[in-house]
Amino acid sequence: MSISLSHLTKRYGSNVVVDDVSVEIPEGSLTAVLGPSGSGKSTLLKLISGLETLDQGRVVIEGDDVTNVDPRHRDIGFCFQHYAPFRHMTVSRNIAFGLRVRKQPRDVIAAKVAELLALVKLENKANAYPAQLSGGERQRMALARALAIEPRVLLLDEPFGALDALVRTELRQWVKELHQQIKVTTVLVTHDQGEAMEVADQLLIMHQGRIEQDGHPTDIYERPATEFVQGFLGPTTIFKGSAVRPHALELEGPGAGAIEGAVTSIVELGFEVQVTVLLSDGSMPWVQLSRNEYAALGVGVGSRISIRERD
């Protein structure tokens, strides 16, 4: 189900949190809303859901204007960082909750819960309680609960923020695979650039309540529309007065016809090496190299080196 947002505006007193946002979210896409804290990304999600009221604008889902529709009747599934499971209910009953509220027949509920338990790989946890699950399992249960009502749209607000790095990496890959199976239009709010780049079909980059740029992750990374997007969506360094990606620079021995300088620091970070070079104009660009590239250079701190942009 496509989502069309037209001139969405939300104020808290004199503070404009979402400022005249208009964007199209394609049907079946997994769209990540990315931005720093306070950029308005979570508020944008709440405006889509109806949990916050608009000061201005329209929210249209698959051609239906839901701007003034109660959140309970928008057919939207929610999954948040603090997923608030019903602790006194088993996993099965947690997942079934929305279906019971909608007074679905028992056999329909049982079949749907069994289907979702298989989908989120929790079949062997059906009779467990939330306290008996790991963090990743609880988040998968929360996603199943959100999907149980067969929503038109799934909204995820920092769903992995409370989890450790390893579980977060596993879950975001799992969510990507899950989305490929169910193809429900999904909007994911995150501040994690890696997470957004890995799972999303489309990125919305927010800053100070506005969308700075939207599009495919690779297109935005390679062709940022603003300095903010370039700096936010990955590392940059300054070379010849302009911001560039550090992996877009290369180092060669002195006298190679490029700009020369002296190596001031070398930082080895597992699979990559960061080399900082002091140039004659006082600037200090740093270059991202693979370990093999670094080893082939044979340089150390104080070495003379040439730096240029890669062809």
Backbone as CSV, one residue per row, in Angstrom:
resi,resn,N_x,N_y,N_z,CA_x,CA_y,CA_z,C_x,C_y,C_z
1,MET,0.835,-1.179,0.000,0.000,0.000,0.000,0.884,1.247,0.000
2,SER,0.758,2.104,-0.981,1.565,3.311,-1.042,1.098,4.315,0.005
3,ILE,2.025,5.172,0.427,1.727,6.234,1.388,2.105,7.557,0.745
4,SER,1.166,8.497,0.745,1.420,9.824,0.197,1.291,10.844,1.320
5,LEU,2.370,11.570,1.574,2.385,12.605,2.605,2.469,13.963,1.923
6,SER,1.525,14.837,2.258,1.460,16.146,1.607,1.519,17.262,2.645
7,HIS,2.608,18.023,2.633,2.765,19.231,3.442,2.524,18.975,4.934
8,LEU,3.045,17.868,5.447,2.869,17.555,6.867,3.640,18.543,7.732
9,THR,2.936,19.115,8.699,3.535,20.077,9.618,3.045,19.782,11.026
10,LYS,3.976,19.779,11.982,3.633,19.576,13.378,4.453,20.520,14.244
11,ARG,3.744,21.256,15.114,4.392,22.199,16.029,4.088,21.807,17.469
12,TYR,5.062,22.029,18.326,4.845,21.961,19.766,5.139,23.362,20.294
13,GLY,4.082,24.144,20.500,4.275,25.546,20.833,4.882,26.267,19.648
14,SER,6.006,26.933,19.868,6.677,27.646,18.773,7.707,26.779,18.052
15,ASN,7.875,25.547,18.526,8.875,24.661,17.951,8.267,23.836,16.815
16,VAL,8.773,24.030,15.590,8.286,23.269,14.440,9.097,21.984,14.354
17,VAL,8.450,20.856,14.623,9.142,19.572,14.693,9.148,18.879,13.334
18,VAL,8.038,18.957,12.606,7.948,18.474,11.226,7.502,19.655,10.375
19,ASP,8.294,19.986,9.360,8.138,21.258,8.668,7.823,21.057,7.180
20,ASP,6.523,21.024,6.841,6.068,21.012,5.449,6.669,19.842,4.661
21,VAL,6.498,18.633,5.190,7.070,17.435,4.568,6.096,16.850,3.543
22,SER,6.586,16.665,2.327,5.821,15.998,1.268,6.712,14.930,0.650
23,VAL,6.192,13.687,0.583,6.978,12.593,0.010,6.050,11.434,-0.331
24,GLU,6.477,10.627,-1.295,5.744,9.427,-1.682,6.541,8.201,-1.222
25,ILE,5.862,7.299,-0.537,6.476,6.048,-0.091,5.874,4.925,-0.926
26,PRO,6.656,4.276,-1.776,6.110,3.310,-2.728,5.483,2.085,-2.064
27,GLU,4.502,1.527,-2.734,3.855,0.307,-2.257,4.867,-0.832,-2.177
28,GLY,4.813,-1.556,-1.062,5.675,-2.720,-0.886,7.114,-2.416,-0.553
29,SER,7.448,-1.142,-0.393,8.845,-0.779,-0.115,9.152,-0.900,1.370
30,LEU,10.453,-0.981,1.665,10.931,-0.823,3.036,11.706,0.490,3.048
31,THR,11.086,1.514,3.603,11.642,2.864,3.598,12.193,3.190,4.982
32,ALA,13.447,3.607,5.035,14.067,3.991,6.298,14.087,5.509,6.415
33,VAL,13.609,6.018,7.545,13.673,7.442,7.859,14.871,7.628,8.777
34,LEU,15.852,8.355,8.290,17.143,8.446,8.954,17.446,9.902,9.283
35,GLY,17.993,10.120,10.469,18.352,11.480,10.841,18.857,11.522,12.265
36,PRO,19.496,12.621,12.660,19.993,12.743,14.028,18.856,12.899,15.021
37,SER,19.172,12.780,16.288,18.182,12.990,17.340,17.590,14.388,17.215
38,GLY,16.253,14.477,17.302,15.578,15.769,17.202,15.276,16.217,15.796
39,SER,15.532,15.358,14.801,15.292,15.751,13.407,13.829,15.656,13.005
40,GLY,12.996,14.998,13.827,11.569,14.894,13.534,11.143,13.551,12.986
41,LYS,12.064,12.588,12.923,11.750,11.313,12.270,10.692,10.502,13.025
42,SER,10.789,10.424,14.355,9.783,9.675,15.119,8.436,10.378,15.098
43,THR,8.452,11.700,15.125,7.195,12.445,15.035,6.534,12.215,13.687
44,LEU,7.324,12.144,12.622,6.769,11.854,11.301,6.048,10.508,11.314
45,LEU,6.642,9.513,11.949,6.016,8.194,12.034,4.692,8.277,12.799
46,LYS,4.672,9.045,13.877,3.443,9.182,14.669,2.356,9.920,13.898
47,LEU,2.750,10.829,13.023,1.763,11.524,12.190,1.145,10.576,11.169
48,ILE,1.963,9.667,10.615,1.431,8.660,9.687,0.450,7.749,10.414
49,SER,0.797,7.382,11.646,-0.031,6.442,12.397,-1.293,7.077,12.962
50,GLY,-1.279,8.404,13.141,-2.395,9.077,13.787,-2.228,9.217,15.288
51,LEU,-1.077,8.762,15.821,-0.829,8.912,17.251,-0.526,10.362,17.621
52,GLU,-0.165,11.168,16.639,-0.045,12.619,16.804,-0.934,13.281,15.758
53,THR,-1.559,14.374,16.132,-2.436,15.081,15.200,-1.648,16.115,14.404
54,LEU,-2.019,16.282,13.154,-1.358,17.232,12.269,-1.814,18.660,12.546
55,ASP,-0.912,19.596,12.389,-1.297,21.005,12.339,-1.647,21.396,10.914
56,GLN,-1.070,20.673,9.966,-1.310,20.956,8.545,-0.906,19.730,7.738
57,GLY,-1.586,19.489,6.624,-1.190,18.441,5.702,-2.182,17.294,5.626
58,ARG,-1.826,16.300,4.785,-2.681,15.145,4.540,-1.850,13.872,4.520
59,VAL,-2.457,12.801,5.050,-1.872,11.466,4.978,-2.829,10.599,4.174
60,VAL,-2.326,10.048,3.058,-3.152,9.219,2.176,-2.502,7.848,2.052
61,ILE,-3.254,6.790,2.358,-2.772,5.418,2.251,-3.592,4.704,1.184
62,GLU,-2.917,4.275,0.142,-3.545,3.602,-1.002,-4.777,4.365,-1.500
63,GLY,-4.635,5.669,-1.624,-5.715,6.490,-2.146,-6.743,6.916,-1.124
64,ASP,-6.672,6.366,0.099,-7.630,6.730,1.150,-7.049,7.826,2.030
65,ASP,-7.751,8.941,2.131,-7.322,10.029,3.001,-7.627,9.641,4.445
66,VAL,-6.580,9.362,5.232,-6.768,8.925,6.622,-6.379,10.015,7.613
67,THR,-6.242,11.245,7.132,-5.770,12.343,7.976,-6.571,12.460,9.263
68,ASN,-7.879,12.308,9.159,-8.741,12.474,10.336,-9.323,11.150,10.826
69,VAL,-8.733,10.038,10.392,-9.204,8.716,10.804,-8.516,8.310,12.109
70,ASP,-9.295,7.751,13.029,-8.755,7.269,14.301,-7.643,6.246,14.037
71,PRO,-6.543,6.284,14.818,-5.452,5.332,14.601,-5.904,3.875,14.594
72,ARG,-6.938,3.559,15.356,-7.408,2.170,15.433,-8.013,1.691,14.132
73,HIS,-8.360,2.616,13.260,-9.044,2.250,12.025,-8.205,2.534,10.774
74,ARG,-6.907,2.718,10.959,-6.031,2.974,9.814,-5.381,1.698,9.267
75,ASP,-5.613,0.562,9.932,-5.003,-0.707,9.517,-3.485,-0.593,9.449
76,ILE,-2.916,-0.109,10.548,-1.466,0.075,10.645,-0.934,-0.784,11.783
77,GLY,0.161,-1.494,11.513,0.840,-2.252,12.552,1.999,-1.451,13.112
78,PHE,2.197,-1.542,14.422,3.242,-0.765,15.086,4.233,-1.695,15.779
79,CYS,5.501,-1.316,15.751,6.514,-2.005,16.535,7.550,-0.965,16.954
80,PHE,7.686,-0.782,18.258,8.551,0.272,18.769,9.723,-0.321,19.551
81,GLN,10.660,0.541,19.900,11.831,0.110,20.665,11.396,-0.534,21.977
82,HIS,10.450,0.089,22.655,9.912,-0.454,23.901,8.578,-1.103,23.564
83,TYR,8.636,-2.388,23.269,7.512,-3.083,22.644,6.422,-3.489,23.625
84,ALA,6.635,-3.348,24.925,5.610,-3.530,25.950,4.788,-4.799,25.768
85,PRO,5.413,-5.968,25.891,4.621,-7.202,25.801,3.711,-7.344,27.013
86,PHE,2.670,-8.114,26.851,1.812,-8.447,27.987,2.514,-9.559,28.761
87,ARG,3.093,-9.214,29.902,3.960,-10.152,30.622,3.219,-11.378,31.152
88,HIS,1.920,-11.219,31.419,1.146,-12.327,31.972,0.610,-13.259,30.885
89,MET,0.880,-12.941,29.614,0.408,-13.759,28.503,1.566,-14.508,27.856
90,THR,1.266,-15.688,27.331,2.267,-16.438,26.584,2.552,-15.743,25.253
91,VAL,3.573,-16.231,24.565,3.902,-15.685,23.254,2.702,-15.799,22.318
92,SER,2.058,-16.946,22.302,0.900,-17.148,21.431,-0.208,-16.150,21.728
93,ARG,-0.482,-15.947,23.006,-1.577,-15.044,23.369,-1.203,-13.588,23.092
94,ASN,0.081,-13.242,23.232,0.528,-11.900,22.854,0.272,-11.652,21.377
95,ILE,0.644,-12.616,20.551,0.474,-12.463,19.108,-1.004,-12.399,18.739
96,ALA,-1.824,-13.151,19.465,-3.253,-13.237,19.149,-4.058,-12.052,19.645
97,PHE,-3.451,-11.183,20.442,-4.218,-10.141,21.130,-5.056,-9.290,20.174
98,GLY,-4.445,-8.767,19.115,-5.176,-7.902,18.186,-6.316,-8.621,17.499
99,LEU,-6.133,-9.910,17.238,-7.192,-10.694,16.593,-8.358,-10.919,17.549
100,ARG,-8.043,-11.125,18.828,-9.123,-11.312,19.808,-9.912,-10.024,19.994
101,VAL,-9.206,-8.898,20.002,-9.893,-7.611,20.126,-10.858,-7.414,18.960
102,ARG,-10.457,-7.892,17.786,-11.313,-7.776,16.600,-12.351,-8.898,16.501
103,LYS,-12.384,-9.736,17.574,-13.419,-10.786,17.696,-13.401,-11.758,16.516
104,GLN,-12.181,-12.143,16.127,-12.045,-13.157,15.090,-12.409,-14.534,15.667
105,PRO,-12.923,-15.453,14.853,-13.235,-16.808,15.325,-11.981,-17.509,15.858
106,ARG,-12.170,-18.400,16.825,-11.041,-19.067,17.463,-10.177,-19.842,16.477
107,ASP,-10.825,-20.527,15.532,-10.043,-21.315,14.595,-9.204,-20.431,13.671
108,VAL,-9.750,-19.260,13.318,-9.008,-18.296,12.499,-7.807,-17.768,13.278
109,ILE,-8.040,-17.452,14.557,-6.950,-16.949,15.407,-5.863,-18.003,15.545
110,ALA,-6.239,-19.244,15.814,-5.261,-20.315,16.010,-4.418,-20.520,14.754
111,ALA,-5.070,-20.511,13.589,-4.350,-20.711,12.332,-3.386,-19.558,12.063
112,LYS,-3.838,-18.336,12.326,-2.997,-17.158,12.074,-1.798,-17.132,13.010
113,VAL,-2.016,-17.453,14.276,-0.922,-17.459,15.249,0.116,-18.516,14.864
114,ALA,-0.346,-19.700,14.459,0.584,-20.754,14.043,1.403,-20.304,12.834
115,GLU,0.749,-19.627,11.890,1.445,-19.123,10.701,2.514,-18.105,11.082
116,LEU,2.162,-17.200,11.993,3.105,-16.153,12.388,4.243,-16.693,13.237
117,LEU,3.960,-17.657,14.103,5.026,-18.277,14.892,6.070,-18.909,13.978
118,ALA,5.610,-19.532,12.909,6.540,-20.117,11.941,7.307,-19.030,11.200
119,LEU,6.605,-17.961,10.849,7.221,-16.873,10.096,8.358,-16.227,10.873
120,VAL,8.157,-16.031,12.191,9.181,-15.362,13.007,10.062,-16.357,13.755
121,LYS,9.905,-17.651,13.409,10.752,-18.712,13.951,10.688,-18.797,15.479
122,LEU,9.461,-18.794,15.989,9.245,-18.926,17.436,8.292,-20.083,17.753
123,GLU,8.212,-21.077,16.857,7.284,-22.186,17.083,7.534,-22.872,18.420
124,ASN,8.792,-23.021,18.811,9.111,-23.727,20.052,8.976,-22.837,21.289
125,LYS,8.563,-21.574,21.087,8.383,-20.649,22.210,6.914,-20.262,22.398
126,ALA,6.006,-20.970,21.741,4.595,-20.584,21.738,4.022,-20.468,23.136
127,ASN,4.432,-21.337,24.040,3.853,-21.347,25.386,4.758,-20.691,26.422
128,ALA,5.833,-20.067,25.958,6.728,-19.351,26.867,6.153,-17.964,27.183
129,TYR,6.669,-17.358,28.242,6.275,-15.998,28.609,7.394,-15.031,28.207
130,PRO,7.066,-13.762,28.010,8.080,-12.800,27.549,9.358,-12.802,28.368
131,ALA,9.251,-12.986,29.693,10.437,-12.971,30.545,11.379,-14.124,30.248
132,GLN,10.868,-15.154,29.570,11.679,-16.325,29.245,12.345,-16.216,27.873
133,LEU,12.126,-15.102,27.182,12.685,-14.905,25.848,13.921,-14.017,25.903
134,SER,14.779,-14.164,24.905,15.897,-13.226,24.740,15.354,-11.917,24.157
135,GLY,16.196,-10.886,24.140,15.768,-9.601,23.577,15.364,-9.718,22.119
136,GLY,16.156,-10.477,21.340,15.830,-10.654,19.936,14.534,-11.409,19.735
137,GLU,14.284,-12.422,20.585,13.037,-13.187,20.489,11.830,-12.326,20.851
138,ARG,11.988,-11.478,21.861,10.872,-10.589,22.229,10.554,-9.626,21.092
139,GLN,11.601,-9.144,20.399,11.347,-8.222,19.298,10.663,-8.938,18.131
140,ARG,11.033,-10.183,17.874,10.353,-10.948,16.833,8.895,-11.212,17.212
141,MET,8.646,-11.457,18.501,7.269,-11.622,18.957,6.471,-10.341,18.732
142,ALA,7.107,-9.195,19.008,6.428,-7.917,18.814,6.095,-7.686,17.339
143,LEU,6.991,-8.080,16.455,6.719,-7.951,15.022,5.569,-8.858,14.598
144,ALA,5.538,-10.072,15.134,4.430,-10.977,14.822,3.112,-10.401,15.320
145,ARG,3.134,-9.813,16.497,1.909,-9.196,17.047,1.429,-8.069,16.145
146,ALA,2.376,-7.281,15.620,2.009,-6.179,14.723,1.461,-6.692,13.396
147,LEU,1.985,-7.831,12.931,1.560,-8.373,11.638,0.265,-9.172,11.713
148,ALA,-0.145,-9.535,12.929,-1.303,-10.418,13.087,-2.569,-9.833,12.483
149,ILE,-2.724,-8.524,12.536,-3.959,-7.898,12.043,-3.910,-7.664,10.531
150,GLU,-2.835,-8.170,9.890,-2.642,-7.989,8.447,-2.750,-6.511,8.070
151,PRO,-1.830,-5.696,8.602,-1.910,-4.247,8.392,-1.612,-3.848,6.961
152,ARG,-2.154,-2.707,6.562,-1.812,-2.149,5.258,-0.391,-1.601,5.273
153,VAL,0.019,-1.111,6.443,1.328,-0.470,6.601,1.922,-0.940,7.926
154,LEU,3.240,-1.171,7.938,3.950,-1.535,9.163,4.919,-0.413,9.502
155,LEU,4.819,0.106,10.731,5.678,1.196,11.191,6.595,0.680,12.291
156,LEU,7.904,0.882,12.110,8.908,0.409,13.060,9.708,1.610,13.563
157,ASP,9.625,1.893,14.844,10.321,3.057,15.412,11.476,2.585,16.286
158,GLU,12.697,2.687,15.759,13.909,2.251,16.457,13.708,0.866,17.082
159,PRO,13.261,-0.127,16.312,12.883,-1.405,16.922,14.042,-2.188,17.522
160,PHE,15.272,-1.867,17.111,16.417,-2.631,17.604,17.289,-1.811,18.552
161,GLY,16.834,-0.625,18.911,17.673,0.295,19.681,18.069,-0.211,21.045
162,ALA,17.251,-1.066,21.671,17.541,-1.535,23.019,18.357,-2.816,23.036
163,LEU,18.766,-3.307,21.856,19.462,-4.585,21.758,20.959,-4.388,21.574
164,ASP,21.738,-5.403,21.941,23.185,-5.278,21.761,23.542,-5.408,20.280
165,ALA,24.777,-5.057,19.942,25.185,-4.909,18.543,25.026,-6.199,17.752
166,LEU,25.405,-7.339,18.334,25.343,-8.601,17.601,23.896,-8.980,17.288
167,VAL,23.017,-8.878,18.296,21.605,-9.216,18.089,20.979,-8.244,17.092
168,ARG,21.361,-6.967,17.173,20.826,-5.953,16.255,21.200,-6.292,14.807
169,THR,22.433,-6.705,14.596,22.873,-7.073,13.244,22.085,-8.270,12.723
170,GLU,21.893,-9.270,13.568,21.145,-10.461,13.168,19.688,-10.118,12.849
171,LEU,19.087,-9.279,13.695,17.676,-8.953,13.524,17.415,-8.120,12.281
172,ARG,18.295,-7.180,11.972,18.021,-6.350,10.805,18.140,-7.152,9.517
173,GLN,19.030,-8.168,9.496,19.090,-9.053,8.341,17.825,-9.900,8.273
174,TRP,17.353,-10.326,9.432,16.124,-11.121,9.483,14.933,-10.293,9.012
175,VAL,14.858,-9.025,9.435,13.755,-8.155,9.008,13.784,-7.947,7.500
176,LYS,14.977,-7.789,6.935,15.084,-7.635,5.485,14.543,-8.858,4.763
177,GLU,14.913,-10.044,5.249,14.421,-11.279,4.645,12.917,-11.430,4.847
178,LEU,12.425,-11.055,6.035,10.997,-11.127,6.314,10.219,-10.223,5.372
179,HIS,10.718,-9.023,5.156,10.029,-8.081,4.279,9.958,-8.613,2.853
180,GLN,10.993,-9.302,2.423,10.978,-9.882,1.072,9.900,-10.945,0.939
181,GLN,9.525,-11.560,2.064,8.467,-12.576,2.043,7.076,-11.952,2.067
182,ILE,6.872,-10.953,2.922,5.508,-10.452,3.147,5.177,-9.204,2.337
183,LYS,6.199,-8.418,1.946,6.031,-7.259,1.063,5.002,-6.251,1.562
184,VAL,4.806,-6.126,2.885,3.947,-5.070,3.392,4.741,-3.764,3.390
185,THR,4.102,-2.663,2.994,4.775,-1.367,2.974,5.246,-1.034,4.385
186,THR,6.550,-0.842,4.541,7.148,-0.701,5.867,7.949,0.591,5.953
187,VAL,7.776,1.307,7.066,8.562,2.516,7.332,9.333,2.287,8.620
188,LEU,10.645,2.367,8.535,11.545,2.116,9.656,12.247,3.406,10.045
189,VAL,12.087,3.824,11.288,12.812,4.983,11.804,14.074,4.498,12.508
190,THR,15.206,5.086,12.157,16.470,4.714,12.778,17.438,5.895,12.736
191,HIS,18.415,5.872,13.646,19.514,6.841,13.574,20.794,6.151,13.130
192,ASP,20.700,4.833,12.841,21.858,4.014,12.497,22.018,3.972,10.977
193,GLN,23.044,4.652,10.471,23.249,4.716,9.018,23.470,3.336,8.409
194,GLY,24.246,2.495,9.074,24.500,1.164,8.561,23.233,0.341,8.463
195,GLU,22.410,0.448,9.484,21.133,-0.272,9.487,20.260,0.174,8.319
196,ALA,20.154,1.477,8.121,19.326,2.010,7.039,19.864,1.590,5.679
197,MET,21.181,1.685,5.480,21.775,1.328,4.195,21.602,-0.156,3.894
198,GLU,21.612,-0.982,4.940,21.545,-2.425,4.732,20.150,-2.909,4.388
199,VAL,19.116,-2.378,5.057,17.787,-2.984,4.916,16.856,-2.252,3.963
200,ALA,17.092,-0.963,3.695,16.059,-0.146,3.044,16.141,-0.162,1.515
201,ASP,14.956,-0.072,0.892,14.849,0.182,-0.543,14.940,1.674,-0.828
202,GLN,14.467,2.479,0.129,14.424,3.931,-0.023,14.812,4.566,1.298
203,LEU,15.551,5.673,1.214,15.913,6.442,2.402,15.235,7.801,2.363
204,LEU,14.781,8.246,3.525,14.373,9.636,3.724,15.324,10.212,4.765
205,ILE,16.139,11.166,4.376,17.089,11.788,5.297,16.463,13.057,5.857
206,MET,16.268,13.086,7.199,15.623,14.243,7.830,16.625,15.071,8.624
207,HIS,16.384,16.375,8.618,17.222,17.322,9.356,16.372,18.537,9.692
208,GLN,16.276,18.845,10.977,15.521,20.010,11.443,14.092,20.014,10.906
209,GLY,13.465,18.845,10.926,12.056,18.741,10.572,11.748,18.636,9.094
210,ARG,12.768,18.715,8.261,12.557,18.655,6.807,13.261,17.443,6.215
211,ILE,12.813,17.009,5.046,13.496,15.947,4.311,14.563,16.591,3.436
212,GLU,15.822,16.287,3.758,16.944,16.834,3.000,17.086,16.136,1.647
213,GLN,16.803,14.811,1.632,16.939,14.053,0.388,16.218,12.729,0.549
214,ASP,15.631,12.229,-0.536,15.051,10.891,-0.521,15.446,10.178,-1.810
215,GLY,15.524,8.853,-1.723,15.898,8.070,-2.889,16.513,6.754,-2.478
216,HIS,17.094,6.038,-3.448,17.733,4.758,-3.190,18.997,4.993,-2.354
217,PRO,19.290,4.106,-1.384,20.455,4.315,-0.512,21.760,4.556,-1.250
218,THR,22.040,3.756,-2.279,23.301,3.921,-3.008,23.360,5.257,-3.731
219,ASP,22.240,5.668,-4.322,22.208,6.949,-5.032,22.480,8.106,-4.079
220,ILE,21.873,8.057,-2.907,22.067,9.144,-1.945,23.500,9.165,-1.436
221,TYR,24.055,7.984,-1.158,25.431,7.926,-0.655,26.415,8.474,-1.677
222,GLU,26.209,8.096,-2.945,27.163,8.499,-3.984,26.899,9.904,-4.506
223,ARG,25.645,10.368,-4.418,25.305,11.696,-4.929,24.489,12.469,-3.896
224,PRO,25.090,12.800,-2.756,24.359,13.546,-1.728,23.961,14.931,-2.232
225,ALA,22.742,15.360,-1.893,22.223,16.640,-2.393,22.724,17.824,-1.577
226,THR,23.101,17.588,-0.323,23.536,18.691,0.545,24.755,18.262,1.353
227,GLU,25.444,19.242,1.918,26.587,18.940,2.774,26.162,18.142,3.991
228,PHE,24.955,18.439,4.523,24.480,17.694,5.680,24.345,16.212,5.344
229,VAL,23.720,15.900,4.217,23.525,14.500,3.828,24.869,13.818,3.643
230,GLN,25.779,14.483,2.985,27.093,13.896,2.746,27.792,13.572,4.061
231,GLY,27.749,14.503,5.004,28.422,14.285,6.278,27.710,13.284,7.161
232,PHE,26.380,13.238,7.071,25.617,12.374,7.962,25.626,10.926,7.509
233,LEU,25.642,10.706,6.205,25.459,9.359,5.674,26.770,8.611,5.464
234,GLY,27.803,9.058,6.079,29.067,8.343,5.952,30.221,9.285,6.210
235,PRO,31.411,8.744,6.419,32.567,9.587,6.726,32.966,10.458,5.545
236,THR,33.434,11.661,5.851,33.976,12.562,4.836,35.281,13.153,5.344
237,THR,36.069,13.660,4.417,37.281,14.390,4.751,37.382,15.564,3.788
238,ILE,38.199,16.526,4.130,38.346,17.718,3.280,39.623,17.595,2.461
239,PHE,39.447,17.673,1.136,40.594,17.612,0.218,40.420,18.691,-0.833
240,LYS,41.434,19.560,-0.948,41.396,20.701,-1.878,40.147,21.567,-1.645
241,GLY,39.787,21.714,-0.373,38.694,22.617,-0.002,37.302,22.034,-0.119
242,SER,37.175,20.764,-0.545,35.858,20.157,-0.707,35.748,18.883,0.120
243,ALA,34.511,18.578,0.547,34.265,17.343,1.287,34.218,16.169,0.310
244,VAL,34.979,15.131,0.591,34.997,13.925,-0.241,34.960,12.701,0.670
245,ARG,34.575,11.562,0.107,34.639,10.319,0.853,36.100,9.894,0.989
246,PRO,36.513,9.459,2.173,37.925,9.087,2.357,38.359,7.897,1.512
247,HIS,37.416,7.032,1.111,37.807,5.922,0.243,37.939,6.368,-1.216
248,ALA,37.537,7.634,-1.525,37.676,8.157,-2.888,39.056,8.754,-3.121
249,LEU,39.917,8.727,-2.102,41.290,9.212,-2.223,42.245,8.034,-2.255
250,GLU,43.385,8.232,-2.878,44.412,7.192,-2.876,45.767,7.803,-2.587
251,LEU,46.665,6.984,-2.055,48.015,7.404,-1.715,49.031,6.690,-2.598
252,GLU,50.083,7.440,-2.966,51.178,6.889,-3.758,52.486,7.414,-3.188
253,GLY,53.563,6.893,-3.681,54.857,7.372,-3.235,55.088,8.816,-3.646
254,PRO,56.031,9.519,-3.026,56.302,10.912,-3.374,56.760,11.045,-4.812
255,GLY,56.457,12.209,-5.416,56.869,12.471,-6.780,56.009,11.795,-7.820
256,ALA,54.778,11.416,-7.430,53.891,10.715,-8.372,53.012,11.681,-9.148
257,GLY,53.297,12.958,-9.035,52.531,13.950,-9.791,51.267,14.400,-9.108
258,ALA,51.048,13.962,-7.870,49.876,14.393,-7.106,50.333,15.371,-6.022
259,ILE,49.423,15.783,-5.166,49.764,16.681,-4.063,50.549,15.905,-3.019
260,GLU,51.668,16.475,-2.567,52.513,15.778,-1.604,52.292,16.280,-0.197
261,GLY,52.541,15.378,0.762,52.441,15.735,2.162,53.182,14.724,3.006
262,ALA,52.999,14.829,4.332,53.663,13.919,5.265,52.612,13.188,6.088
263,VAL,52.815,11.905,6.295,51.896,11.099,7.104,52.025,11.517,8.567
264,THR,50.887,11.880,9.178,50.907,12.307,10.588,50.350,11.253,11.534
265,SER,49.478,10.392,11.038,48.956,9.334,11.909,48.452,8.167,11.084
266,ILE,48.496,6.984,11.684,48.008,5.756,11.063,47.180,5.013,12.103
267,VAL,45.930,4.738,11.765,45.048,4.028,12.682,44.577,2.756,11.996
268,GLU,44.903,1.618,12.591,44.497,0.327,12.027,43.208,-0.123,12.716
269,LEU,42.162,-0.352,11.903,40.848,-0.716,12.408,40.381,-2.022,11.770
270,GLY,41.057,-3.089,12.122,40.657,-4.384,11.578,40.919,-4.465,10.091
271,PHE,39.842,-4.468,9.301,39.979,-4.654,7.853,40.400,-3.384,7.131
272,GLU,40.404,-2.227,7.811,40.768,-0.986,7.134,41.833,-0.235,7.920
273,VAL,42.492,0.683,7.212,43.527,1.519,7.823,43.238,2.970,7.452
274,GLN,43.262,3.862,8.437,43.053,5.288,8.208,44.395,6.010,8.296
275,VAL,44.763,6.662,7.200,46.044,7.368,7.133,45.772,8.864,6.977
276,THR,46.282,9.666,7.900,46.115,11.118,7.853,47.390,11.757,7.320
277,VAL,47.194,12.730,6.407,48.328,13.355,5.723,48.271,14.869,5.933
278,LEU,49.367,15.470,6.340,49.473,16.927,6.465,49.979,17.493,5.153
279,LEU,49.184,18.390,4.528,49.563,19.006,3.259,50.166,20.380,3.502
280,SER,50.771,20.954,2.462,51.474,22.234,2.609,50.534,23.382,2.953
281,ASP,49.244,23.271,2.596,48.296,24.339,2.925,47.754,24.219,4.343
282,GLY,48.253,23.249,5.104,47.824,23.065,6.488,46.640,22.127,6.652
283,SER,46.011,21.712,5.569,44.877,20.786,5.679,45.383,19.382,5.971
284,MET,44.508,18.560,6.578,44.906,17.216,6.995,43.841,16.199,6.589
285,PRO,43.733,15.896,5.287,42.778,14.877,4.860,43.199,13.491,5.360
286,TRP,42.212,12.639,5.578,42.552,11.254,5.904,41.995,10.336,4.827
287,VAL,42.699,9.243,4.618,42.413,8.330,3.522,42.086,6.956,4.102
288,GLN,41.021,6.343,3.561,40.624,5.007,3.990,41.212,3.979,3.027
289,LEU,42.066,3.102,3.550,42.737,2.090,2.730,42.388,0.694,3.224
290,SER,42.452,-0.269,2.318,42.388,-1.665,2.750,43.740,-2.025,3.363
291,ARG,43.768,-3.118,4.099,45.042,-3.520,4.706,46.073,-3.867,3.626
292,ASN,45.617,-4.445,2.527,46.542,-4.791,1.448,47.124,-3.533,0.806
293,GLU,46.261,-2.504,0.598,46.747,-1.243,0.021,47.781,-0.608,0.945
294,TYR,47.487,-0.622,2.241,48.403,-0.027,3.218,49.740,-0.775,3.237
295,ALA,49.662,-2.091,3.239,50.892,-2.886,3.273,51.751,-2.632,2.034
296,ALA,51.110,-2.467,0.877,51.851,-2.239,-0.367,52.562,-0.888,-0.359
297,LEU,52.006,0.116,0.367,52.631,1.443,0.412,53.928,1.431,1.201
298,GLY,53.950,0.658,2.296,55.153,0.586,3.115,55.526,1.899,3.768
299,VAL,54.534,2.666,4.252,54.806,3.974,4.868,54.592,3.910,6.371
300,GLY,55.134,4.914,7.053,54.928,5.088,8.479,54.733,6.551,8.790
301,VAL,54.524,6.866,10.048,54.379,8.261,10.451,55.651,9.020,10.093
302,GLY,55.493,10.160,9.421,56.618,10.966,8.976,56.998,10.736,7.525
303,SER,56.498,9.668,6.913,56.831,9.379,5.517,56.254,10.437,4.587
304,ARG,57.004,10.761,3.536,56.489,11.628,2.483,55.607,10.781,1.569
305,ILE,54.479,11.376,1.142,53.478,10.627,0.387,52.762,11.556,-0.577
306,SER,52.222,10.998,-1.652,51.387,11.765,-2.581,49.943,11.345,-2.410
307,ILE,49.031,12.294,-2.531,47.613,12.008,-2.356,46.848,12.570,-3.555
308,ARG,45.891,11.816,-4.065,45.082,12.255,-5.201,43.710,11.604,-5.078
309,GLU,42.746,12.132,-5.865,41.443,11.489,-5.953,41.549,10.306,-6.919
310,ARG,40.858,9.235,-6.582,40.865,8.047,-7.443,40.169,8.349,-8.768
311,ASP,40.628,7.715,-9.824,40.000,7.876,-11.140,38.631,7.221,-11.157
